[in-house]
Amino acid sequence: MSAAPESALPRIRRRPAATVSSLPDGLHPVVRRVYAARGVHSARDCDYALQRLLPPDGLKGLDTAADVIAKAIADGRRICIAGDYDCDGATSTALLVRGLRALGSVEVDHVIPDRFTMGYGLSESLVDAARTRGAEVLITVDSGIANVSGVAYARAHGLQVVITDHHLPGEVLPEADAIVNPNQPGDHFASKAMAGVGVAFYLLAALRARIGRDRLAIADLLDLVALGTVADVVPLDHNNRVLVAQGLARIRAGRACAGIRALLEVAGREEATVDAATLGFVVGPRLNAAGRLENMGQGVECLLSDDVGSARTLAATLDQLNRARRDIETDMVEGADAARLVPDAVGLCLYDSSWHEGVVGLVASRTKQQAHRPVIAFAPSNDAGWVKGSARSIPGLHIRDAIAAVDRTQPGLIDRFGGHAMAAGLSLREAALPAFAEAFDAACRTLLSDADLQASIDSDGALAPSELTLDTARALETAGPWGQGFPEPVFDGTFRVTDARIVGERHARYTLTRLENTQLRLTAIDFGGAERMAAPGQNVETAYQLGVNRWRGDEQVQLILRHLAVR
């Protein structure tokens, strides 16, 4: 394989032009082009009204799960939500606790696994934690589909178990009382992309239909659904876009729960201008910091709090944890090159015995972006002699399948693994790391082509001078939500630099002009671009997003650079 070097600049690849006449006439022309390029073919495809949610038909196990929980509520049984230590798990937990209480459950509690002592999913130790709280019915969120032994342990101790999950199942399913997972065998629900919080939302809707619609305004919980969906980076198919758009509308209207409002406040963000990127890059990381460094219980309590003062206190703690997480991440990323286990690998494995287990996923993501290679970053586990890894992939490689290929060819090398196409987790003995790194690189070389290893930026083409306006930027902003699988529009163009300066130590701010129209002056920002800053008088090839820069009530159009190369 003559793979492209890691340092090669990405190539700009324009999306094929597409014209769809059945889109609404009132759409901005640029939005029409962008929608068409993303397969939005009709007015229904860009209608994000709540009524456009898919009906629950075909969601296997939903009716059984709702019957089990409805009876438990009617009988006054103690229900415990078994959560997870990421943002999807935290929002799912808060959603069900809030929803079940509103539906009349007076005995609802929750337990969150400790990343460092319990690990992921429904372990025996997490079951024991639920039992000490008097649990009689256990509902998993964002986990459970892979926990065959944990479910068996819970049922052997007299608990009913309902699994709600969205992860890919293994060959053997747990013997739970009910399983709700759109990715389980035999499920015919039209959307396979829901996050765990989306699955929990559908379960709550089914319960509401059985117990009484007047007891729960379920739409009021969509702020939690939007946050968990965006933070889990699941593909934003139409059903997920409806969930996210509706949740964003409630947040912008000041109707979010106290915890989300406090997290926005501590980050200095206005509720009225929140978009999907705000949830993914501002709110989500602050919640996730609790699960990465300490325990996600603090994040769940923030989302469950109805007291503004308490929510602010918890949000401040989460903000401090996030600052600490950034410092740890920076140190780890700086040592990533020295941590490579196989030189010149296509599939990169990184390990440093000083690394923090809760932050390796972020290191894998950052290294993947820099090198355009699939990456697994490992850190020591709490169990002596063991390591835990977090994997991130590039387009063209299903990372869970790549790890499964290693497991097939070298059985016993991996202890446990699971995940999605773009992210996965695994554990193995530290002594097995060299052999695993070689095997993973070999699997990646087999599964990836040279074209897959060439970084590229998909562009929606060039914008005419008449389109480089605040009106266009506002139209694109409101046309979302944008995210995984429905990417925010990116445009390309060559400009001349007339002014360049460093701002905030790490960023570069430019004044640019079009080569053919020097009268049109545009402001551009290159976040983290101080080291690659171009000089006045140079021509630069760019890929950019068209954004709205808001400052003290003023709004101006701004180019947010995603790629810059001197030409």
FIVEX-141800 format. One record per residue (C-alpha): residue number from 1; chain; x, y, z. Coordinates in nm, 2 decimals, padded with zeros to 4 digits, m for minus. Layout:
N
i ch east north up
NUM A X Y Z
...
% end
This chain:
567
i ch east north up
1 A 00.00 00.00 00.00
2 A 00.15 00.34 m00.11
3 A m00.05 00.54 00.14
4 A m00.07 00.91 00.14
5 A 00.16 01.06 00.40
6 A 00.00 01.18 00.72
7 A 00.13 01.53 00.67
8 A m00.03 01.57 00.32
9 A m00.27 01.87 00.30
10 A m00.63 01.77 00.25
11 A m00.78 01.80 m00.09
12 A m01.10 02.00 m00.15
13 A m01.36 01.78 m00.30
14 A m01.67 01.95 m00.43
15 A m02.00 01.77 m00.38
16 A m02.19 01.69 m00.70
17 A m02.44 01.95 m00.80
18 A m02.80 01.85 m00.75
19 A m03.12 02.03 m00.83
20 A m03.45 01.95 m00.66
21 A m03.75 02.15 m00.77
22 A m03.99 02.02 m00.51
23 A m03.83 02.20 m00.22
24 A m04.03 02.50 m00.07
25 A m04.01 02.81 m00.29
26 A m03.93 03.04 00.00
27 A m03.59 02.87 00.07
28 A m03.28 03.08 00.03
29 A m03.11 02.97 m00.30
30 A m02.79 02.87 m00.12
31 A m02.99 02.66 00.13
32 A m03.17 02.49 m00.16
33 A m02.83 02.39 m00.31
34 A m02.70 02.27 00.02
35 A m03.01 02.07 00.09
36 A m03.02 01.91 m00.25
37 A m02.65 01.80 m00.21
38 A m02.75 01.62 00.11
39 A m03.03 01.42 m00.04
40 A m03.31 01.65 00.08
41 A m03.56 01.60 m00.20
42 A m03.89 01.74 m00.08
43 A m04.06 01.97 00.16
44 A m04.12 01.68 00.40
45 A m03.75 01.61 00.42
46 A m03.68 01.96 00.56
47 A m04.00 01.97 00.78
48 A m03.89 01.93 01.14
49 A m04.22 01.95 01.31
50 A m04.27 01.71 01.60
51 A m04.55 01.54 01.41
52 A m04.29 01.43 01.15
53 A m04.13 01.19 01.40
54 A m04.14 00.83 01.29
55 A m04.41 00.63 01.46
56 A m04.29 00.36 01.69
57 A m04.41 00.08 01.46
58 A m04.15 m00.19 01.42
59 A m03.94 m00.09 01.73
60 A m03.90 m00.44 01.85
61 A m03.96 m00.50 02.22
62 A m04.12 m00.16 02.28
63 A m04.46 m00.28 02.38
64 A m04.33 m00.55 02.61
65 A m04.09 m00.30 02.78
66 A m04.37 m00.05 02.82
67 A m04.60 m00.32 02.97
68 A m04.33 m00.43 03.22
69 A m04.27 m00.08 03.34
70 A m04.63 00.03 03.35
71 A m04.71 m00.27 03.57
72 A m04.42 m00.19 03.79
73 A m04.54 00.17 03.84
74 A m04.90 00.04 03.91
75 A m04.76 m00.21 04.17
76 A m04.54 00.05 04.34
77 A m04.23 m00.14 04.26
78 A m03.88 00.02 04.30
79 A m03.74 00.11 03.96
80 A m03.38 00.19 03.91
81 A m03.22 00.34 03.59
82 A m02.88 00.19 03.51
83 A m02.71 00.48 03.33
84 A m02.38 00.53 03.16
85 A m02.08 00.77 03.21
86 A m02.11 00.97 02.89
87 A m02.34 01.25 02.79
88 A m02.59 01.02 02.61
89 A m02.61 00.80 02.92
90 A m02.65 01.10 03.15
91 A m02.93 01.26 02.94
92 A m03.10 00.92 02.90
93 A m03.09 00.87 03.28
94 A m03.23 01.22 03.35
95 A m03.50 01.17 03.09
96 A m03.63 00.85 03.23
97 A m03.61 00.96 03.60
98 A m03.80 01.28 03.52
99 A m04.05 01.10 03.29
100 A m04.12 00.81 03.53
101 A m04.17 01.04 03.82
102 A m04.42 01.25 03.62
103 A m04.60 00.93 03.52
104 A m04.65 00.83 03.89
105 A m04.35 00.62 03.99
106 A m04.28 00.72 04.35
107 A m03.99 00.47 04.37
108 A m03.75 00.56 04.09
109 A m03.38 00.59 04.14
110 A m03.06 00.57 03.93
111 A m02.71 00.43 03.94
112 A m02.42 00.53 03.73
113 A m02.11 00.30 03.67
114 A m01.78 00.43 03.78
115 A m01.56 00.43 03.47
116 A m01.25 00.33 03.67
117 A m01.38 00.07 03.91
118 A m01.68 m00.08 03.73
119 A m01.62 m00.02 03.36
120 A m01.88 00.01 03.09
121 A m02.23 m00.13 03.10
122 A m02.44 m00.35 03.33
123 A m02.17 m00.52 03.54
124 A m02.23 m00.73 03.85
125 A m02.10 m00.45 04.06
126 A m02.35 m00.20 03.91
127 A m02.63 m00.45 03.97
128 A m02.52 m00.48 04.33
129 A m02.53 m00.10 04.36
130 A m02.89 m00.10 04.24
131 A m02.98 m00.39 04.48
132 A m02.85 m00.19 04.77
133 A m03.09 00.08 04.68
134 A m03.38 m00.17 04.68
135 A m03.42 m00.20 04.31
136 A m03.68 m00.45 04.19
137 A m03.69 m00.34 03.82
138 A m03.37 m00.24 03.64
139 A m03.38 m00.03 03.32
140 A m03.06 00.02 03.13
141 A m03.00 00.32 02.91
142 A m02.73 00.36 02.64
143 A m02.60 00.01 02.74
144 A m02.70 m00.34 02.82
145 A m02.71 m00.51 02.48
146 A m02.36 m00.66 02.53
147 A m02.40 m00.74 02.90
148 A m02.51 m01.10 02.89
149 A m02.36 m01.20 03.22
150 A m02.47 m00.88 03.40
151 A m02.83 m00.93 03.30
152 A m02.82 m01.29 03.40
153 A m02.68 m01.19 03.74
154 A m02.95 m00.93 03.79
155 A m03.23 m01.18 03.71
156 A m03.07 m01.45 03.92
157 A m03.11 m01.21 04.21
158 A m03.48 m01.15 04.14
159 A m03.47 m00.83 03.94
160 A m03.67 m00.77 03.62
161 A m03.45 m00.62 03.35
162 A m03.55 m00.39 03.06
163 A m03.27 m00.30 02.82
164 A m03.28 00.02 02.62
165 A m02.97 00.06 02.40
166 A m02.86 00.16 02.05
167 A m02.52 m00.01 02.02
168 A m02.46 m00.30 01.79
169 A m02.54 m00.64 01.95
170 A m02.31 m00.94 01.97
171 A m02.39 m01.29 01.86
172 A m02.57 m01.36 02.18
173 A m02.84 m01.13 02.33
174 A m02.90 m01.10 02.70
175 A m03.20 m01.28 02.84
176 A m03.37 m00.97 02.96
177 A m03.75 m00.92 03.02
178 A m03.75 m00.68 02.73
179 A m03.50 m00.54 02.49
180 A m03.55 m00.21 02.30
181 A m03.28 m00.15 02.05
182 A m03.33 m00.05 01.68
183 A m03.01 m00.24 01.59
184 A m03.11 m00.57 01.74
185 A m03.20 m00.86 01.50
186 A m03.55 m00.86 01.38
187 A m03.61 m00.49 01.44
188 A m03.79 m00.31 01.16
189 A m03.79 00.05 01.30
190 A m03.70 00.28 01.00
191 A m03.42 00.47 01.18
192 A m03.11 00.28 01.30
193 A m02.93 00.60 01.40
194 A m03.09 00.69 01.72
195 A m02.88 00.76 02.03
196 A m02.96 00.60 02.36
197 A m03.16 00.90 02.47
198 A m03.37 00.87 02.15
199 A m03.45 00.51 02.24
200 A m03.54 00.61 02.59
201 A m03.76 00.89 02.46
202 A m03.96 00.64 02.25
203 A m04.00 00.41 02.55
204 A m04.13 00.70 02.76
205 A m04.38 00.79 02.49
206 A m04.51 00.44 02.48
207 A m04.55 00.45 02.86
208 A m04.73 00.78 02.84
209 A m04.98 00.63 02.60
210 A m05.05 00.35 02.85
211 A m05.06 00.55 03.17
212 A m05.21 00.88 03.07
213 A m05.12 01.15 02.82
214 A m05.22 01.43 03.06
215 A m04.96 01.33 03.32
216 A m04.65 01.41 03.11
217 A m04.58 01.69 02.86
218 A m04.32 01.47 02.69
219 A m04.21 01.73 02.45
220 A m04.07 01.93 02.74
221 A m03.80 01.67 02.77
222 A m03.67 01.72 02.42
223 A m03.39 01.95 02.54
224 A m03.23 01.64 02.70
225 A m03.29 01.44 02.38
226 A m03.13 01.70 02.16
227 A m02.82 01.73 02.39
228 A m02.76 01.35 02.41
229 A m02.82 01.29 02.04
230 A m02.57 01.56 01.93
231 A m02.31 01.48 02.19
232 A m02.31 01.11 02.10
233 A m02.23 01.20 01.74
234 A m02.49 00.97 01.58
235 A m02.59 01.04 01.22
236 A m02.85 01.31 01.20
237 A m03.10 01.13 00.98
238 A m03.44 01.30 00.94
239 A m03.58 01.15 01.26
240 A m03.28 01.26 01.46
241 A m03.30 01.61 01.30
242 A m03.66 01.64 01.42
243 A m03.56 01.54 01.77
244 A m03.27 01.78 01.78
245 A m03.45 02.07 01.61
246 A m03.74 02.04 01.85
247 A m03.51 02.03 02.15
248 A m03.31 02.33 02.03
249 A m03.64 02.53 01.98
250 A m03.72 02.47 02.35
251 A m03.37 02.57 02.46
252 A m03.38 02.89 02.26
253 A m03.72 02.97 02.40
254 A m03.58 02.95 02.76
255 A m03.76 02.63 02.83
256 A m03.46 02.40 02.89
257 A m03.41 02.23 03.23
258 A m03.22 02.43 03.49
259 A m02.91 02.22 03.44
260 A m02.87 02.29 03.07
261 A m02.94 02.66 03.12
262 A m02.68 02.67 03.40
263 A m02.42 02.49 03.17
264 A m02.48 02.75 02.90
265 A m02.45 03.03 03.15
266 A m02.12 02.91 03.29
267 A m01.99 02.88 02.94
268 A m02.10 03.24 02.85
269 A m02.35 03.13 02.58
270 A m02.69 03.29 02.51
271 A m02.98 03.05 02.50
272 A m03.14 03.23 02.21
273 A m02.86 03.15 01.97
274 A m02.79 02.79 02.08
275 A m02.73 02.55 01.78
276 A m02.63 02.19 01.75
277 A m02.26 02.29 01.76
278 A m02.31 02.46 02.10
279 A m02.45 02.13 02.24
280 A m02.17 01.93 02.09
281 A m01.87 02.15 02.17
282 A m01.98 02.35 02.47
283 A m02.25 02.18 02.68
284 A m02.16 01.81 02.60
285 A m01.79 01.84 02.70
286 A m01.87 01.99 03.04
287 A m02.11 01.70 03.12
288 A m01.86 01.44 02.98
289 A m01.58 01.58 03.20
290 A m01.75 01.44 03.51
291 A m01.75 01.09 03.36
292 A m01.40 01.12 03.23
293 A m01.23 01.25 03.55
294 A m01.46 01.15 03.84
295 A m01.82 01.02 03.82
296 A m02.11 01.11 03.59
297 A m02.34 01.12 03.89
298 A m02.26 01.49 03.92
299 A m02.37 01.55 03.56
300 A m02.70 01.36 03.61
301 A m02.77 01.56 03.93
302 A m02.72 01.88 03.73
303 A m02.97 01.76 03.47
304 A m03.22 01.65 03.74
305 A m03.20 01.97 03.94
306 A m03.50 02.20 03.93
307 A m03.34 02.45 04.17
308 A m03.15 02.73 03.98
309 A m02.90 02.78 04.25
310 A m02.81 02.41 04.29
311 A m02.79 02.38 03.91
312 A m02.55 02.67 03.89
313 A m02.33 02.52 04.16
314 A m02.32 02.18 03.99
315 A m02.25 02.35 03.65
316 A m01.96 02.54 03.80
317 A m01.81 02.22 03.93
318 A m01.85 02.06 03.59
319 A m01.69 02.36 03.42
320 A m01.39 02.33 03.65
321 A m01.36 01.96 03.57
322 A m01.37 02.04 03.20
323 A m01.09 02.29 03.24
324 A m00.88 02.02 03.42
325 A m00.97 01.78 03.14
326 A m00.84 02.02 02.88
327 A m00.50 02.05 03.06
328 A m00.47 01.67 03.08
329 A m00.57 01.63 02.72
330 A m00.32 01.89 02.60
331 A m00.03 01.71 02.78
332 A m00.14 01.37 02.64
333 A m00.17 01.50 02.28
334 A 00.17 01.65 02.29
335 A 00.31 01.31 02.38
336 A 00.11 01.11 02.12
337 A 00.38 01.08 01.86
338 A 00.62 00.93 02.11
339 A 00.35 00.69 02.22
340 A 00.31 00.51 01.89
341 A 00.36 00.14 01.92
342 A 00.42 00.06 01.55
343 A 00.63 00.31 01.33
344 A 00.47 00.41 01.00
345 A 00.15 00.23 01.08
346 A m00.18 00.28 00.89
347 A m00.38 00.18 01.20
348 A m00.22 00.37 01.48
349 A m00.20 00.23 01.84
350 A m00.08 00.47 02.11
351 A 00.01 00.39 02.47
352 A 00.17 00.57 02.76
353 A 00.17 00.43 03.11
354 A 00.11 00.78 03.25
355 A m00.20 00.85 03.05
356 A m00.55 00.91 03.20
357 A m00.80 00.64 03.11
358 A m01.09 00.89 03.09
359 A m00.92 01.11 02.83
360 A m00.78 00.85 02.58
361 A m01.09 00.89 02.36
362 A m01.02 01.26 02.31
363 A m00.65 01.18 02.23
364 A m00.76 00.93 01.97
365 A m01.00 01.18 01.81
366 A m00.73 01.45 01.80
367 A m00.47 01.22 01.66
368 A m00.71 01.09 01.40
369 A m00.79 01.44 01.28
370 A m00.42 01.53 01.26
371 A m00.30 01.21 01.09
372 A m00.61 01.10 00.90
373 A m00.56 00.75 01.03
374 A m00.77 00.52 01.25
375 A m00.64 00.55 01.60
376 A m00.67 00.35 01.92
377 A m00.53 00.52 02.23
378 A m00.46 00.31 02.54
379 A m00.41 00.39 02.91
380 A m00.36 00.17 03.21
381 A m00.67 00.03 03.37
382 A m00.75 00.02 03.74
383 A m00.68 m00.35 03.72
384 A m00.31 m00.41 03.73
385 A m00.16 m00.55 03.41
386 A m00.46 m00.44 03.20
387 A m00.52 m00.15 02.96
388 A m00.83 00.01 02.82
389 A m00.84 00.15 02.47
390 A m01.06 00.40 02.29
391 A m01.08 00.39 01.91
392 A m01.17 00.65 01.65
393 A m01.20 00.58 01.28
394 A m01.19 00.76 00.95
395 A m01.44 00.72 00.66
396 A m01.40 00.39 00.49
397 A m01.32 00.18 00.80
398 A m01.58 00.04 01.04
399 A m01.37 00.04 01.35
400 A m01.56 m00.22 01.54
401 A m01.54 m00.46 01.24
402 A m01.16 m00.40 01.23
403 A m01.12 m00.49 01.60
404 A m01.35 m00.79 01.54
405 A m01.12 m00.90 01.26
406 A m00.83 m00.90 01.50
407 A m01.03 m01.09 01.75
408 A m01.11 m01.36 01.49
409 A m00.76 m01.40 01.37
410 A m00.60 m01.39 01.72
411 A m00.86 m01.52 01.96
412 A m00.79 m01.44 02.32
413 A m00.58 m01.14 02.25
414 A m00.87 m00.90 02.33
415 A m01.07 m00.94 02.65
416 A m01.38 m00.73 02.56
417 A m01.47 m00.49 02.29
418 A m01.78 m00.31 02.15
419 A m01.88 00.01 01.96
420 A m01.99 00.16 01.63
421 A m01.85 00.22 01.29
422 A m01.66 00.53 01.40
423 A m01.59 00.47 01.76
424 A m01.52 00.17 01.98
425 A m01.37 00.06 02.31
426 A m01.18 m00.24 02.42
427 A m00.97 m00.39 02.70
428 A m00.67 m00.63 02.69
429 A m00.36 m00.72 02.89
430 A m00.08 m00.48 02.87
431 A 00.16 m00.76 02.77
432 A m00.06 m00.82 02.46
433 A m00.03 m00.46 02.33
434 A 00.26 m00.51 02.09
435 A 00.09 m00.81 01.92
436 A m00.24 m00.63 01.91
437 A m00.09 m00.31 01.76
438 A 00.07 m00.52 01.48
439 A m00.25 m00.71 01.41
440 A m00.46 m00.39 01.41
441 A m00.23 m00.23 01.16
442 A m00.24 m00.53 00.94
443 A m00.63 m00.53 00.95
444 A m00.64 m00.16 00.86
445 A m00.40 m00.21 00.57
446 A m00.63 m00.48 00.44
447 A m00.95 m00.29 00.49
448 A m00.84 00.06 00.37
449 A m00.75 00.18 00.02
450 A m00.50 00.45 m00.07
451 A m00.80 00.68 m00.15
452 A m00.94 00.62 00.20
453 A m00.61 00.75 00.35
454 A m00.61 01.08 00.16
455 A m00.77 01.34 00.37
456 A m01.03 01.55 00.20
457 A m01.27 01.83 00.27
458 A m01.62 01.81 00.11
459 A m01.72 02.15 m00.02
460 A m02.05 02.28 m00.14
461 A m01.87 02.49 m00.40
462 A m01.79 02.85 m00.43
463 A m02.02 03.14 m00.32
464 A m02.07 03.43 m00.55
465 A m01.98 03.78 m00.41
466 A m02.36 03.85 m00.38
467 A m02.39 03.54 m00.16
468 A m02.12 03.63 00.09
469 A m02.36 03.81 00.30
470 A m02.51 03.82 00.65
471 A m02.85 03.72 00.50
472 A m02.69 03.40 00.36
473 A m02.52 03.32 00.69
474 A m02.84 03.36 00.88
475 A m03.03 03.14 00.64
476 A m02.77 02.86 00.67
477 A m02.77 02.90 01.05
478 A m03.15 02.84 01.07
479 A m03.15 02.56 00.81
480 A m03.00 02.31 01.05
481 A m02.95 02.12 01.27
482 A m02.62 02.02 01.11
483 A m02.41 01.74 01.24
484 A m02.28 01.39 01.18
485 A m02.42 01.26 00.85
486 A m02.58 01.60 00.77
487 A m02.27 01.82 00.77
488 A m02.27 02.19 00.82
489 A m02.21 02.36 00.48
490 A m01.85 02.43 00.38
491 A m01.76 02.64 00.08
492 A m01.43 02.70 m00.10
493 A m01.26 02.99 m00.26
494 A m00.92 03.16 m00.32
495 A m00.87 03.50 m00.15
496 A m00.60 03.76 m00.10
497 A m00.49 03.84 00.25
498 A m00.49 04.21 00.32
499 A m00.45 04.19 00.70
500 A m00.35 03.91 00.94
501 A m00.31 03.92 01.32
502 A m00.30 03.67 01.61
503 A m00.59 03.68 01.86
504 A m00.62 03.49 02.18
505 A m00.27 03.36 02.15
506 A m00.37 03.06 01.93
507 A m00.60 03.19 01.66
508 A m00.55 03.39 01.34
509 A m00.79 03.67 01.23
510 A m00.78 03.79 00.87
511 A m00.92 04.05 00.64
512 A m00.96 03.89 00.29
513 A m01.06 04.01 m00.05
514 A m01.18 03.83 m00.36
515 A m00.91 03.82 m00.63
516 A m01.15 03.95 m00.89
517 A m01.32 04.20 m00.65
518 A m01.09 04.38 m00.41
519 A m01.37 04.60 m00.30
520 A m01.54 04.32 m00.11
521 A m01.37 04.28 00.22
522 A m01.44 03.98 00.45
523 A m01.34 03.90 00.80
524 A m01.22 03.54 00.86
525 A m01.11 03.35 01.17
526 A m00.88 03.04 01.18
527 A m00.92 02.88 01.52
528 A m00.59 02.73 01.63
529 A m00.43 02.88 01.32
530 A m00.17 03.11 01.47
531 A 00.12 02.88 01.37
532 A 00.01 02.86 01.01
533 A m00.08 03.22 00.97
534 A m00.05 03.36 00.61
535 A 00.10 03.70 00.55
536 A m00.07 04.01 00.39
537 A m00.03 04.01 00.02
538 A m00.05 03.63 m00.01
539 A m00.32 03.44 m00.20
540 A m00.48 03.16 00.00
541 A m00.69 02.86 m00.09
542 A m00.96 02.82 00.17
543 A m01.25 02.60 00.28
544 A m01.48 02.78 00.51
545 A m01.81 02.79 00.68
546 A m02.02 03.11 00.66
547 A m02.11 03.22 01.01
548 A m02.26 03.50 01.20
549 A m02.02 03.68 01.44
550 A m02.22 03.83 01.73
551 A m02.07 04.09 01.96
552 A m02.25 04.32 02.20
553 A m02.57 04.31 02.00
554 A m02.40 04.36 01.66
555 A m02.40 04.09 01.39
556 A m02.15 04.06 01.10
557 A m02.08 03.79 00.85
558 A m01.77 03.59 00.91
559 A m01.57 03.32 00.73
560 A m01.48 03.03 00.97
561 A m01.18 02.87 00.81
562 A m01.16 02.49 00.80
563 A m00.86 02.48 00.56
564 A m00.60 02.73 00.45
565 A m00.31 02.69 00.21
566 A m00.09 02.96 00.06
567 A m00.11 02.95 m00.32
% end
